[in-house]
Amino acid sequence: MTPADWRQRFRAGEVRQTAALCPGWTQANLALIPAAFADDFEAFLHANPAACPLLARGSAGDPALPDLGDIDLRHDLPLYRTFRDGQPTGTLPDIAAHWRDDLVPFAIGCSLSFEADLVAAGVPLRCHAPGRSCSAFDTALPNRAAGLFGGNLVVTMRAVAADQVALATEVTRNHPQAHGAPVHTGDPAVIGVDLSRPIDGLGLTDVRPGEVAVFWACGVTMERAIASARLPFAITHAPGHMLITDLPAQPHGASAWTP
């Protein structure tokens, strides 16, 4: 199925996590920010490029992102999260009723985009399968603040065979638009991560004998920035339920995947 096929299914009401869907195509985090705060939010993204690699910024009130495909952001993600005063207020499969003329769309790279390349390169991932996903965690590492936006870094964790960690690092370094190389490998406590507390309870959290916990920066970091700014209103994707774009997940090096 193509990215457009999946967007059509989500537009029709299907709700599912997007891990392992559409290998070879870029998945994106979404943030819809009131125009009064949009420039500071973009400054925050540029100040934290590992966690928040900016793929596209749209126009206020326009639900399209033409650089990423024939997209209607009100309908084309499987699940959204709404915020008021910086706090999450619920999830919705469609946000047409909550759309506002001052909302500015931001699409931010996602590490689900590089998983197919990891597997193709010979790095087994137990979390890469339909209905399964990596887990995300809050850390104790502060972001670089911009305006009202700050908070701490969020990371994803994948359990990687110890003899494949170097290869996983090499492969993902070539995907800077999908968070790039890991930010930490090994003991979760060093970066303030508690593996018993994945964000939203999603994803695989176990690390088996012979495996190492490997952590990549995560776009959910922008949720922590929205909370720190106490924005009166905002909408994001729900974690694990991404925008599937028409942008090939093209690494800077050679890839075994040809979309």
C-alpha positions in Angstrom: 0.0 0.0 0.0 1.1 3.5 -0.8 1.3 6.4 1.7 -1.9 7.9 0.0 -3.6 4.5 0.5 -2.9 4.6 4.2 -4.0 8.2 4.6 -7.2 7.4 2.9 -7.8 4.5 5.3 -7.2 6.9 8.2 -9.4 9.5 6.7 -12.1 6.8 6.6 -11.8 6.3 10.3 -9.2 3.4 10.7 -7.1 3.9 13.9 -3.9 2.0 14.2 -0.2 2.6 15.1 1.9 3.3 12.1 5.1 1.3 13.1 6.2 -0.9 10.2 3.7 0.6 7.8 4.9 1.9 4.4 8.6 1.0 4.7 10.8 3.3 2.6 8.6 6.3 3.2 8.9 9.1 5.7 6.7 9.2 8.7 6.3 12.5 10.6 5.3 13.9 13.9 2.7 16.7 13.7 2.3 19.8 15.7 -0.5 22.4 15.1 0.5 25.6 16.9 -1.4 28.9 17.2 0.2 31.5 14.9 1.1 33.8 17.8 3.6 31.2 19.0 4.6 29.6 15.7 7.9 31.5 15.2 9.1 30.7 18.7 8.1 27.1 18.2 10.1 26.9 14.9 13.1 28.5 16.8 12.8 25.7 19.3 12.8 23.1 16.6 16.0 24.6 15.1 17.6 24.7 18.5 16.9 21.0 19.0 17.5 19.4 15.6 18.1 15.9 16.8 14.8 15.6 18.5 12.9 17.9 16.2 14.2 17.8 12.6 11.8 20.1 10.7 10.4 18.6 7.5 7.9 21.2 6.6 6.1 24.3 8.0 2.6 25.1 6.6 0.5 28.3 6.5 -1.8 29.4 9.2 -5.3 27.9 8.7 -4.2 25.7 5.8 -4.5 21.9 6.5 -2.3 21.0 3.5 1.4 20.3 3.4 2.0 20.1 -0.4 5.7 19.4 0.0 4.9 16.1 1.7 1.9 14.9 -0.4 -1.8 15.4 -1.0 -2.6 15.8 2.7 -5.5 17.1 4.7 -4.1 17.3 8.3 -7.7 17.4 9.7 -8.3 13.8 8.7 -5.2 12.0 7.5 -3.6 10.8 10.7 -4.9 7.8 12.6 -5.1 9.6 16.0 -4.5 13.1 17.3 -3.9 14.6 20.8 -5.3 17.9 21.9 -3.8 20.3 24.5 -5.2 23.2 26.5 -3.0 25.3 28.7 -0.1 22.9 27.8 -1.8 19.8 29.2 -3.2 16.9 27.1 -7.0 16.8 27.1 -7.7 13.7 25.0 -7.3 11.9 21.7 -9.4 12.1 18.6 -9.4 10.2 15.2 -10.4 13.4 13.4 -9.9 17.1 14.2 -12.1 18.8 11.7 -14.4 20.1 14.5 -11.3 21.5 16.3 -9.6 23.2 13.4 -8.9 26.9 13.7 -7.8 29.5 11.2 -4.7 30.4 13.2 -3.2 26.9 13.5 0.2 26.6 11.8 1.2 23.0 10.9 4.7 21.7 11.6 5.9 18.2 10.4 8.9 16.8 12.2 10.9 13.8 11.3 10.2 10.4 13.0 12.5 7.5 13.8 10.0 5.0 12.5 11.2 6.1 9.1 14.6 4.5 9.5 13.5 1.1 10.9 13.2 -0.5 7.5 16.8 0.4 6.7 18.0 -1.0 10.0 16.3 -4.3 9.3 17.5 -4.3 5.7 21.1 -3.7 6.9 20.8 -6.8 9.2 19.9 -5.2 12.5 17.0 -7.3 13.9 14.3 -5.3 15.6 11.7 -7.1 17.7 9.6 -3.9 17.7 9.4 -3.6 13.9 6.2 -5.4 12.9 2.6 -4.4 12.4 0.9 -3.7 15.7 4.3 -3.5 17.6 6.5 -0.5 18.2 9.4 0.9 20.0 8.8 2.6 23.3 9.3 6.3 24.3 10.5 7.7 27.6 11.0 11.0 29.3 14.6 11.8 30.2 16.3 14.2 32.6 18.1 15.9 29.7 17.0 19.5 29.2 16.2 20.8 25.8 17.7 24.1 24.5 15.0 26.6 25.2 13.5 29.1 22.7 11.0 31.7 23.9 8.5 29.9 26.1 9.4 26.5 24.8 11.7 24.2 26.8 11.1 21.0 28.7 13.2 17.8 28.7 14.2 15.5 25.9 12.1 12.5 25.0 13.7 9.4 23.6 12.7 6.1 21.9 14.3 2.9 22.9 15.0 -0.2 20.8 16.7 -3.3 22.2 19.5 -4.0 19.8 21.8 -7.1 19.7 25.1 -6.0 21.3 27.1 -6.9 18.2 24.8 -4.8 16.0 24.9 -1.5 18.0 27.8 -0.1 15.9 25.9 -0.9 12.7 22.7 0.5 14.0 24.5 3.7 14.8 26.1 3.9 11.4 22.8 3.3 9.6 20.8 5.8 11.6 23.4 8.5 11.4 22.6 8.6 7.7 19.0 9.6 8.6 19.3 13.1 10.1 15.7 13.9 9.2 14.6 10.9 11.3 16.6 11.9 14.4 20.0 10.5 13.2 22.4 8.5 15.4 21.5 7.4 19.0 21.9 9.9 21.8 22.7 7.2 24.4 23.5 3.5 24.6 23.4 1.3 27.7 22.2 2.1 31.2 18.9 4.0 31.0 19.5 5.6 34.4 22.3 7.6 33.1 19.8 9.8 31.2 17.1 9.5 33.7 15.0 6.9 31.9 12.8 4.4 33.8 12.1 1.5 31.5 9.0 0.6 33.6 7.4 3.9 32.6 7.0 4.1 28.8 5.0 7.1 27.5 1.3 6.2 27.1 2.3 2.6 28.0 3.2 1.9 24.4 5.9 -0.2 22.9 8.3 -3.0 23.8 10.3 -2.1 26.9 12.2 -5.4 27.7 15.9 -5.8 27.0 16.9 -9.5 26.7 20.3 -11.1 27.4 22.7 -10.3 24.6 20.8 -7.0 23.8 21.6 -3.4 24.6 19.1 -0.6 25.2 19.7 2.0 22.5 18.1 5.4 22.7 17.3 7.9 19.9 15.9 11.4 20.2 12.1 11.5 19.7 9.7 14.0 18.3 7.4 13.6 21.3 9.9 16.1 22.8 7.7 18.8 21.2 4.9 17.7 23.6 7.1 18.5 26.5 7.9 21.9 24.9 4.2 22.6 24.5 3.7 21.8 28.1 6.5 24.0 29.2 5.1 26.9 27.2 1.6 26.3 28.6 0.1 27.0 25.2 -3.6 27.8 25.4 -4.4 25.4 22.6 -2.4 23.0 20.4 -2.8 19.7 18.6 -0.3 17.0 17.9 -0.3 13.4 16.6 -0.9 10.8 19.3 2.3 9.0 20.0 2.8 6.1 17.7 0.1 7.3 15.2 2.1 9.3 12.7 1.6 11.2 9.4 2.7 9.0 6.6 4.1 11.2 3.9 5.0 10.9 0.2 8.6 11.8 1.0 11.0 8.8 0.5 12.9 7.9 3.6 16.1 8.5 1.7 19.3 8.2 3.8 22.4 10.2 3.0 24.2 6.9 2.4 23.2 3.8 0.4 19.9 2.2 1.3 18.6 -1.3 0.6 15.1 0.2 0.3 13.8 1.6 -2.9 10.3 3.2 -2.4 
